[in-house]
Amino acid sequence: MQPTGHTTNEDDARPGGTGPDRPWFTCLVPMAVYSLAGIFEPAATGGGVAAAVGLAPSAYPQVYLVRLVATAALLAAAWPAIRSWIGRPTWWPPLLGLALAVPWIVLADLQRQAGWGLSGRAGFNPLAHFTAEPALAWAFLAVRWLGLVVIVPIVEELFLRGFLMRFAVEEEFWRVPFGTLVPAAAIACAVYAVGSHPAEAVAAVGWFAIVSGIALATRQPIDCMLAHAATNLAIGGYVLATGNWWLM
């Protein structure tokens, strides 16, 4: 039987404690689909899986939309379990998340200038791609911001701090209280940070470590999600203002 995440311990059953319901589906499946679909996103320079299956860089908006819709559908299916588990927001994590955008941008730029690490993001600029159709450019930006500020923070935090870091403590991860931080969990977090953000590895290791501190401090998934969303929002605003699309 699929574990539900419920427990007879009232303290552990509180939002942000153990759980969530349907833990494997809730914490892993949305991230698995989001990551798998991301393989097919074409880069501006071409190459990769996208080029192998005949997807040109100009197909990025369509591929990203499919990726986002598929992931959002899975989150919607899991939402009852997510909503009952993530807790209520604390006031300060979003403010910290906004502030953390600054070292992320600075460190990512330094790493880029040093030429250290693998290639990074697609760097798709809708304002340049849809030059003749500005309405389409802004419509896609709205979709891109939905992914950046809503979908990604939920999916990534469910996977990283909801599953991976707790799985490093115990195989039945749903029994581990959220925010449990042991050396194995910290190492798993750092490895994930480098593996998922190779072009921004230095910034990612520091950022993910600090947000793990938020998890330890508040024990509520919602606080990590909101800090993540705030950082992404600030980075997105910076990209729009400066044209540094390599950050997205």
C-alpha positions as MATLAB code, in Angstrom:
seq = 'MQPTGHTTNEDDARPGGTGPDRPWFTCLVPMAVYSLAGIFEPAATGGGVAAAVGLAPSAYPQVYLVRLVATAALLAAAWPAIRSWIGRPTWWPPLLGLALAVPWIVLADLQRQAGWGLSGRAGFNPLAHFTAEPALAWAFLAVRWLGLVVIVPIVEELFLRGFLMRFAVEEEFWRVPFGTLVPAAAIACAVYAVGSHPAEAVAAVGWFAIVSGIALATRQPIDCMLAHAATNLAIGGYVLATGNWWLM';
ca = [
       0.000    0.000    0.000;
       1.212    3.507   -0.812;
       2.229    5.212    2.472;
       0.050    8.146    3.385;
       2.448   10.089    5.569;
      -0.017   10.028    8.473;
       1.286    9.063   11.879;
      -0.112    8.530   15.322;
       2.282   11.156   16.680;
       0.276   14.379   16.691;
       3.367   16.596   16.610;
       4.815   14.810   13.572;
       1.449   14.975   11.784;
       1.346   18.757   11.936;
       1.891   20.724    8.693;
       5.563   20.620    7.825;
       6.207   17.597   10.016;
       6.207   14.159    8.429;
       4.366   13.309    5.233;
       2.958   14.423    2.848;
       0.209   12.071    1.723;
       1.198    9.963   -1.296;
       4.827   10.986   -0.686;
       6.426    9.271   -3.702;
       3.965   10.795   -6.137;
       3.838   14.197   -4.476;
       7.558   14.758   -4.002;
       9.061   12.924   -6.976;
       6.729   12.671   -9.965;
       6.298   16.406  -10.728;
      10.062   16.926  -10.589;
      10.709   13.835  -12.710;
       8.379   15.073  -15.443;
       9.708   18.636  -15.259;
      13.307   17.411  -15.541;
      12.594   14.917  -18.322;
      10.726   17.510  -20.378;
      13.596   19.942  -19.838;
      15.927   17.669  -21.777;
      13.976   18.570  -24.902;
      14.291   22.335  -24.445;
      16.439   23.621  -27.311;
      19.413   25.816  -26.446;
      20.184   28.989  -28.378;
      23.406   27.399  -29.627;
      21.664   24.210  -30.783;
      22.858   20.696  -30.047;
      21.741   18.293  -27.361;
      18.666   16.076  -27.325;
      16.497   18.807  -28.831;
      18.643   19.017  -31.956;
      18.789   15.220  -32.191;
      14.990   15.021  -32.394;
      14.752   17.958  -34.800;
      13.754   20.769  -32.439;
      15.212   24.108  -33.500;
      15.973   26.887  -30.968;
      12.853   28.679  -32.220;
      10.741   25.843  -30.767;
      11.689   26.793  -27.210;
       8.350   28.519  -26.351;
       6.273   25.526  -27.444;
       8.488   23.018  -25.625;
       8.542   25.124  -22.467;
       4.748   25.490  -22.536;
       4.261   21.717  -22.794;
       6.754   21.224  -19.977;
       4.965   23.705  -17.758;
       1.450   22.437  -18.460;
       2.430   18.813  -17.795;
       4.113   19.728  -14.517;
       1.265   21.987  -13.421;
      -1.232   19.191  -14.064;
       0.718   16.867  -11.777;
       0.952   19.534   -9.078;
      -2.795   20.045   -9.336;
      -3.317   16.317   -8.823;
      -1.044   16.390   -5.782;
      -2.308   19.705   -4.450;
      -4.564   18.340   -1.649;
      -1.539   16.561   -0.169;
       0.730   19.574   -0.734;
      -1.693   22.090    0.750;
      -2.287   20.122    3.937;
       1.440   19.617    4.513;
       3.310   22.825    3.671;
       2.142   24.911    6.633;
       1.569   28.650    6.956;
       4.066   31.285    5.782;
       6.536   32.943    8.120;
       7.127   36.620    7.350;
      10.908   36.698    6.893;
      11.875   33.898    4.426;
      10.580   35.792    1.347;
      12.609   38.857    2.369;
      15.707   36.716    2.757;
      14.944   35.149   -0.609;
      14.873   38.569   -2.256;
      18.229   39.468   -0.687;
      19.785   36.173   -1.807;
      19.263   37.111   -5.448;
      22.185   39.549   -5.172;
      24.937   37.035   -4.282;
      23.428   34.563   -6.770;
      23.777   37.056   -9.636;
      27.237   38.220   -8.586;
      28.660   34.726   -8.062;
      27.057   33.350  -11.225;
      28.551   36.198  -13.244;
      32.001   35.645  -11.731;
      31.818   31.946  -12.563;
      30.720   32.765  -16.109;
      33.592   35.202  -16.591;
      36.029   32.614  -15.276;
      34.707   30.100  -17.787;
      34.321   27.485  -15.092;
      31.616   24.868  -15.393;
      29.383   23.459  -18.089;
      26.986   25.437  -20.239;
      23.940   26.660  -18.420;
      20.443   27.700  -19.347;
      18.688   28.129  -22.667;
      18.903   31.919  -22.396;
      15.793   32.372  -24.556;
      14.866   36.032  -25.047;
      11.191   36.316  -26.079;
      11.499   40.046  -26.682;
      14.043   39.344  -29.421;
      12.320   36.224  -30.740;
       8.878   37.807  -31.077;
      10.104   41.182  -32.357;
       7.247   41.506  -34.836;
       4.649   40.291  -32.313;
       5.205   42.045  -28.989;
       1.914   40.728  -27.603;
       3.204   37.181  -28.014;
       6.480   38.158  -26.371;
       4.735   39.443  -23.257;
       2.308   36.516  -23.231;
       5.234   34.098  -23.202;
       6.967   36.164  -20.527;
       3.870   35.717  -18.359;
       4.091   31.960  -18.893;
       7.823   32.014  -18.187;
       7.259   33.962  -14.960;
       4.581   31.490  -13.888;
       7.139   28.731  -14.222;
       9.922   30.732  -12.609;
       8.035   32.045   -9.586;
       5.317   29.441   -8.972;
       5.953   26.046  -10.551;
       9.728   25.714  -10.102;
       9.832   26.697   -6.402;
       7.111   24.204   -5.531;
       8.474   21.349   -7.647;
      12.113   21.787   -6.666;
      11.456   22.200   -2.959;
       9.155   19.173   -2.910;
      11.924   17.137   -4.493;
      15.014   18.480   -2.758;
      13.879   19.153    0.793;
      10.701   17.095    0.679;
      12.370   13.960   -0.701;
      16.126   13.931   -1.324;
      17.422   15.423    1.909;
      15.046   13.300    3.985;
      15.799   10.182    1.935;
      19.452   10.717    2.879;
      18.335   10.248    6.492;
      15.927    7.331    6.046;
      14.583    5.346    3.094;
      11.022    5.881    4.323;
      11.584    9.609    3.969;
       8.006   10.600    4.767;
       8.699    9.558    8.379;
      11.530   12.092    8.714;
      10.343   15.487   10.024;
      10.779   18.253    7.488;
      13.854   20.404    8.124;
      15.913   17.578    9.619;
      19.505   18.512    8.787;
      22.268   15.936    9.207;
      25.617   15.693    7.354;
      24.248   13.219    4.794;
      21.354   15.560    3.987;
      23.676   18.565    3.658;
      25.939   16.616    1.287;
      22.941   15.509   -0.800;
      21.837   19.145   -1.017;
      25.273   20.318   -2.180;
      25.558   17.557   -4.784;
      22.107   18.422   -6.104;
      22.989   22.123   -6.231;
      26.058   21.502   -8.399;
      24.382   18.888  -10.575;
      21.276   20.942  -11.297;
      23.043   24.298  -11.703;
      26.488   23.522  -13.178;
      26.934   26.995  -14.695;
      26.080   28.608  -11.341;
      27.514   25.968   -9.016;
      29.181   28.337   -6.545;
      26.062   30.436   -6.125;
      23.838   27.360   -5.997;
      25.765   25.619   -3.206;
      25.564   28.697   -1.003;
      21.956   29.495   -1.844;
      20.671   25.970   -1.261;
      22.574   25.758    2.018;
      20.963   28.951    3.301;
      17.478   27.808    2.303;
      18.169   24.536    4.111;
      18.774   26.775    7.119;
      15.297   28.202    6.599;
      13.907   24.664    6.608;
      15.754   23.950    9.855;
      14.563   27.187   11.443;
      10.848   27.082   10.572;
      10.247   23.400    9.733;
       7.705   24.448    7.109;
       7.973   23.674    3.372;
       6.019   26.820    2.488;
       8.830   29.005    3.814;
      11.411   27.362    1.554;
       9.040   27.632   -1.398;
       8.413   31.332   -0.779;
      12.106   32.105   -0.311;
      12.790   30.256   -3.565;
      10.007   32.136   -5.340;
      11.297   35.486   -4.064;
      14.834   34.810   -5.314;
      13.535   33.720   -8.707;
      11.294   36.781   -8.926;
      14.204   39.107   -8.192;
      16.466   37.345  -10.706;
      13.718   37.485  -13.315;
      13.288   41.203  -12.735;
      17.038   41.701  -13.041;
      17.116   39.781  -16.333;
      14.247   41.798  -17.751;
      15.884   45.068  -16.715;
      19.400   44.247  -17.920;
      18.912   41.790  -20.785;
      21.153   39.159  -19.150;
      19.066   36.270  -20.459;
      21.853   33.786  -19.800;
      20.541   33.680  -16.228;
      17.213   32.148  -17.375;
];
